[in-house]
Amino acid sequence: MSATPGAEGAAAGLLAEVTRQTAFALIRQGRSDEVLLLGGLRQDVDRLVDVPLMTEPPADGKTIDSLLLVPFRQIRERGFDCIDDAAPLSVIHTPIRAEVPIAELLAVLPDEPIGVTGEPGFETSDSEYSELVRRIIRDEIGAGQGANLVIARRFRATLADWGVTKALTVFRRLLEQERGAYWTFLVFTGDRYLIGASPERHIGVQGNRVRMNPISGTFRLEQDESTAARKARLLRFLRDEKEIFELFMVVDEELKTMCDVCDRGGQILGPYLKPMSHLIHTEYLLAGETRKDVRDVLRDSMFAATVTGSPVENACRLIRNYESEGRGYYAGVLALLGRDADGTATADAPIVLRTADVSPAGELTVTVGATLVRDSDPDSEAAETRAKAGGILTAFGLGPPAPVAGSETMELTQDEDVVIELARRNRRLSRFWLHDQSDSTPHPELAGRHAVVLDGEDGFVAMLRHLLRVLGMTSETIRYTDYRPNSFRGADLVVVGPGPGDPRDAGDPKIAAFRSAVDELLGTGQPFLAVCLGHQVLCGALDFQLVHKDIVFQGTQSEIDLLGRSERVGFYNTFVARRSRRRRDEAEVTADPSTGDVHLLSGSHFFGVQFHPESILTERGLEILRELVLRLLTTPTPPRPETESDTAAPSRTAIHRPPQSDTDAT
């Protein structure tokens, strides 16, 4: 639909007024038929809490007050490592605001050729990036330092005669060519242009409602491929264990965030397909409710596992070690801040992905990364980064055209065979996380009991605390650095939690703190549950052998014998305890009959579990946790000596051994 002459004049006037401002932004949110035009002044602040918010109800019912630019370096507010590149935390105040229909805006946006000087390209070759992937799989993921990791590579070019007209040209092309973006945007801060089409919402806050959209799994569209061949390839992609569990792992990781910022955990909806011009992604929607200040929500959710890795804290440490420069705004967020009709702060925040960062002199950088897991193919990961850069580079004339028309891609994603195959994924997941938990009924024997959770640098503790809350218990977290003797005094239950690291490394301050805590708990007889890394340290304290697993279980679902029945549970571990004939009087053991891997350890006042009851990969996680806690707090079971029959017990080995992705080295 074309714009009328009068409408064109109005759109041209608004565009000219906005782009004359010190800072401005043009934003299309999702599939909106309108583009938001914002203009005003930029203010830099030090911390998210310093971002000004307006609280009175707006005269027009709802409004947008400012645009926030959060660089990756801001993750220092959470105490996480990063390269400090001095990219500012900026607020663009927007006294000039208008919404213009896309057709009217397209009629007045320029369409000029964009020249390039020099030789554009990635600063690292495909072979160099592939070799880096191999190193990370071997030296980091394979050594228990995480389950997945996102390492960036950068495309650079110098643009000729760059300026606002050329920037508007790129934005026009994105509006015309890209599809499926959560935001399509052009932001000018005064000293840089950010132009992109990000597929992924990081977080949204509307009233007390919180939404997140973890995306992982990338299907590359190819040129000159028949519809039947493309469908067959997509179905193979949807059945690929690596791709399935890669997405499951980032959902687990972002549920950690939801459980931290939301009062009632998070519900999973999906999965869905997100078609883009060069790619199709798989994604879930997470929903929850919060009472936190919107700035605290933004701070506590920095940043998505899909652009860092997991656990996030250790992933940031590894990013600092492996990347040669700061990330600028890549993997950070933009956020529209406003107020609803009641004056409650709102936020809509996409991740800065598929985005060009261009200086006023025309120096262009496009940063992309791939999610590296234990089963990653290095050459495929390098190819994936090229495909991810394709959409934005095409808008600059530096990339290939879209391989498939948008209508063809949409038909493919709505094909009934494709929809059925996608829906099958949820058969593997915990029913608990697929349903609303807001009206859960506490267990009468656990209501009011208090737990202390020892944190080993893993957000899984937030999910554990949420499950305890649903059971009726209160809880608090003690970080391992804050542990001191008698830290658990007064607690009904102690949970020695998960985290990355080598449980055999007694010189590691975290392992030393965990071992001291476990020794104290064994000595006092206080009831405790040890999970993953905590379980391994407990096994070490009882003289079990701790070894590197033959097959690393990072984000793996396995069927095991547990408490006399078969359960499908989720593992995130690089190390494992093996059977020992020593001190057999202290614990009852459930182990894999073929490998000797210890899945469950139980004593008179403790349980140790190698798997994660809180993970979406543990199908009956809440029920398992409830049974373990009830046994510890109401009907403790005395240990019995291990017998030869234990060795032959029907404990099943893993039936899914997919990627190694998200995790604690636990």
WOGI-V215939 format. One record per pair of residues at least 12 apart in sequence whose ideal C-beta (glycine too) atoms are under 7 Angstrom apart, sorted by the first residue. I is the first residue (numbers start at 0). J is the second residue. Records with the same first field share a line. If there is no record, write none. Layout:
# WOGI-V215939
I=J  J
This chain:
# WOGI-V215939
0=102
1=102  106
2=102  103  106
6=103
7=103  106  107
10=99  103  104  106  107
11=107
13=36  97  99
14=36  107
16=38  95
17=36  37  38  95
18=163
20=38  39  95
21=40  41  189
22=39  40  41  91  187  188  189
23=37  38  187
24=37  66  91  184  185  186
25=170  184  185
26=182  184
27=174  182  183
28=182  347
29=181
32=100  101
33=98  99  100  101
34=99  101  104
35=98
36=97  99
37=66  91  93  95  96
38=93  95
39=91  92  93  94  95
40=92
41=89  91  188  189
42=90  92
43=87  88  89
44=88  90
45=88
46=76
47=76  294  297  298
48=294
50=67  90  294
51=90
52=336  344
53=338
54=342
55=342
56=338  340  341  342
57=338
60=340
61=337  338  339  340
62=337  338
63=93  96  335  337
64=93  336  337  338
65=90  91  92  93  336
66=91  93  186  333  335
67=90  333  334  336
68=89  188  328  333
69=88  297  331  332  334
70=86  87  88  327  328  331
71=302  325  326  327  328  329  330  331
72=84  86  325
73=88  301  331
74=301  302  315
76=298
77=298  301
79=312  315
80=315  316  319
81=315  319
82=319  322  324  325
83=325
84=324  325  327
86=325  327  328
89=188
101=174
105=171  174
108=167  170  171
109=164  167  168
110=168  171
111=164  165  168
113=158  165  168  395  396
114=158  159  160
115=156  157  158  159  397
116=157  159
117=157
119=155  156  397
120=154
121=152  153  154
122=153  155
123=152
125=381
128=152  381  384
129=377  378  381
131=150
132=371  375  377  380
133=377
135=148  150  321  371
136=371  373  375
139=317
140=372  373  553  659
141=373  551  573
142=573
143=499  500  501  573  574  664
144=313  317  499  664
145=308  309  310  313  314  317  499  662
146=248  309  372  553  554  571  659  660  661  662
147=248  308  309  370  371  372  660  661
148=308  314  317  371
149=306  307  308  368  369  370
150=318  321  322  368  371
151=322  326  329  366  367  368
152=367  368  384
153=364  365  366
154=365  388  392
155=363  364
156=363  397
157=361  362
158=357  361  363
159=361
161=357  360  361
166=185  192  194
167=185
169=194  394  395
170=185  194
172=394
173=196  394
176=276  393  394  401
177=196  275  276  390
178=274  275  276  405
179=198  273  274  275
180=196  197  198
181=197  198  199  200  349
182=197  349
183=196
184=333
186=333
190=359
191=356  357  358
192=357
193=328  351  354  356
194=354  355  357
195=351  353  354  355  391
196=353  390  391
197=349  350  351  352  353  354
198=214  273  275  280  352  353
199=212  214  305  349  350  352
200=212  349
201=300  303  332  348  349  350
202=296  300  348
203=346  347  348
204=293  296  345  346
205=339  345
206=339  343
207=288  289  290
208=288
209=257  260  261  287  288  289  296
210=284  285  286
211=253  256  257  285
212=282  284
213=249  250  253  282  283  285  303  305
214=273  280  282  305
215=245  246  249  281  305  370
216=242  245  246  280  281
217=278  280  383  386
218=233  236  278  279
219=278  386
220=277  278  279  402  403
221=402
222=402
229=411
230=411  414
233=411  417
234=416  417  420
237=417  420  421
238=420
240=655  657
241=372  374  657  658
243=424  657
244=554  657  658  660
245=370  372  658  660
246=270  281
247=554  615  616
248=309  554  660  661
249=304  305  661
250=267  283  615
251=614  615  661
252=304  309  311  661
253=285  303  304
254=285  432  462  615
255=458  459  461  462
256=300  458
257=285  287
258=461  462  464  465
259=299  458  461
260=289  291  296  299  300
261=287  288  289
262=288  289  290
263=287  288  436  437
264=287  436  465
265=285  286  287
266=286  287  432  434  435  436
267=283  285  432  433  615
268=283  284  286
269=282  283  284
270=282  283  421  424
272=412  421
274=408  409  412
275=390
276=390  401
277=386  389  390  401  402
278=386  387
279=408  412
293=336  344  346
297=334  346  348
302=330  331
303=350
304=661
305=370
306=330  350  352  368
307=330
309=661  662
310=456  457  458  499  662  663
311=458
312=456
313=456  499
326=366
327=356
328=351  356
329=351  354  366
330=350  351
331=351
332=348  349  350  351
333=348  349  351
334=346  347  348
335=347
353=387  390  391
354=391
355=391  395
365=388  391  392
367=384  387  388
368=384
369=383  384
372=553  658  659  660
373=551  553  658  659
374=657  658  659
427=556
428=615
429=615  617  618  620
431=620  621
432=615
436=469
439=469
441=470  471
442=470  471  625
444=629  633
445=470  471  472  628  632
446=471
447=471
448=472  491  492  632
449=472  473  474  490  491
450=467  472  474  490  491  492  494
451=475  477  487  490  493
452=464  474  476  494  496
453=477  479  482  493  494  495  496  516
454=476  477  478  479  496
455=479  496  497  498  509  513  532  663
456=498  499  509
457=496  497  498  499  663
459=496  497  611  613  663
460=476  496
462=613
463=494  496  530  613
464=476
466=613  621  624
469=621
470=625  628
479=509  512  513
482=512  516
484=519
487=525
491=632
492=526  527  528  628  631  632
493=520  525  527
494=527  528  530
495=513  516  517  527  529  530  533  537
496=530  533
497=530  531  532  533  611  663  665
498=532  663  665
499=663  664
500=532  664
501=574  664
502=532  535  536  539  545  574
503=545
510=536
513=532  533  536
514=536  540
517=529  536  537  540
518=540
520=605
521=540
524=604
525=604
526=604  605  631  632
527=605
528=606  627  628  631
529=605  607
530=608  611
531=571  572  609  611  663  665
532=663  664  665
534=600  607  608  609
535=574  576  665
537=600  607
538=576  597  600  607
541=582  585  586
542=579  581  582
543=576  577  579  597
544=576  577  579
545=574  576
546=574  575  577
547=573  574
548=572  573  574  575
550=656
551=573  659
552=570  571  572  653
553=571  573  659  660  661  662
554=571  657  658  659  660  661  662
555=570  653  655  656  657
556=569  616  655
557=570  652  653  654  655
558=651  654
559=598  650  651
560=589  648  649  650  651
561=589  598  599  623
562=626
565=651
566=619  623
567=618
568=610  616  617
569=610  611  614  616  617
570=609  610
571=611  661  662  663  665
572=609  665
573=664
574=664
575=596  597  609
576=597
577=595  596  597
578=590  595  597
583=640  641
584=640
585=602  638
586=600  601  602  638
587=601  638  639  641
588=600  641  645
589=648  650
590=650
591=650  652
592=646  647  648  650
593=652
597=609
598=610  650
601=636  638
602=638
603=635  637  638
604=631  635
606=627  631
612=624
